[in-house]
Amino acid sequence: MTDTTTDTAERLQHQLTDWRTRIDELLVQLDLGSLDLRDAVTEQLTNATNAGLAALAGLGDARDDLSAGVAAQRATVGDILRDLQNAFVRARESVERT
């Protein structure tokens, strides 16, 4: 009977060792999975950050272009207003002469 008990104890010990090995392997796989997930999330965050920085740089360029365009349009509108004022003055002078 002690042989049977010893055999059973040894089998149980062997099964427990096998289970512990499997659990350790699963823990390693979980750690590797966590690293892969962390790397994937980090890559996505880096890509999003770079896209945001590129968008901000583009907005700065667009603002500069818009400012230059507005300044040019302001000058053109100023020229048109001066031309209209001169035309009005000439027309009034012409009417006054006649």
RABELWO-V995567 format. One record per residue. N is the residue number from 0. PSI is psi as a letter, one per 20 degrees, with the letter a starting at -180 (none if undefined). OMEGA is omega in whole degrees, 0 to 359 (999 if undefined). D_CENTER is the distance of its C-alpha to the mean C-alpha in Angstrom with 2 decimals. Layout:
BEGIN
N_PSI_OMEGA_D_CENTER, N_PSI_OMEGA_D_CENTER
END
This chain:
BEGIN
0_h_178_70.88, 1_h_176_69.28, 2_g_179_68.28, 3_g_179_66.52, 4_g_179_64.82, 5_g_178_63.85, 6_g_180_62.57, 7_g_180_60.55, 8_g_179_59.14, 9_g_178_58.23, 10_g_178_56.56, 11_g_178_54.60, 12_g_179_53.63, 13_g_178_52.56, 14_g_178_50.49, 15_h_178_48.87, 16_g_177_48.03, 17_g_179_46.54, 18_h_179_44.45, 19_h_177_43.31, 20_g_179_42.29, 21_g_179_40.33, 22_g_178_38.64, 23_g_178_37.73, 24_g_178_36.30, 25_h_178_34.22, 26_g_177_32.95, 27_g_179_31.96, 28_h_177_30.16, 29_g_178_28.32, 30_g_179_27.32, 31_h_177_26.13, 32_h_178_24.25, 33_g_178_22.61, 34_g_178_21.66, 35_g_179_20.29, 36_g_179_18.27, 37_g_179_17.03, 38_g_179_16.17, 39_g_179_14.33, 40_g_179_12.29, 41_g_179_11.73, 42_g_179_10.69, 43_g_178_8.14, 44_h_177_6.79, 45_g_178_7.24, 46_g_179_5.62, 47_g_179_2.13, 48_g_179_3.98, 49_g_178_5.63, 50_g_178_4.20, 51_g_179_4.39, 52_h_178_7.49, 53_g_179_8.70, 54_g_178_8.69, 55_g_178_10.52, 56_g_178_12.77, 57_h_178_13.53, 58_h_177_14.45, 59_g_178_16.66, 60_g_180_18.31, 61_h_179_18.83, 62_g_179_20.33, 63_g_178_22.57, 64_g_180_23.61, 65_g_179_24.29, 66_g_178_26.27, 67_g_179_28.28, 68_g_179_28.90, 69_g_179_30.03, 70_g_179_32.33, 71_g_179_33.83, 72_h_178_34.33, 73_g_179_35.88, 74_g_180_38.28, 75_g_178_39.18, 76_g_177_39.82, 77_g_178_41.90, 78_g_181_43.91, 79_g_179_44.52, 80_g_177_45.65, 81_g_178_48.00, 82_g_178_49.39, 83_g_179_49.98, 84_g_178_51.64, 85_g_179_53.86, 86_g_179_54.74, 87_g_179_55.63, 88_g_179_57.73, 89_g_180_59.53, 90_g_180_60.11, 91_g_178_61.55, 92_h_179_63.70, 93_g_179_64.90, 94_g_180_65.79, 95_h_180_67.58, 96_h_181_69.57, 97_none_999_70.77
END
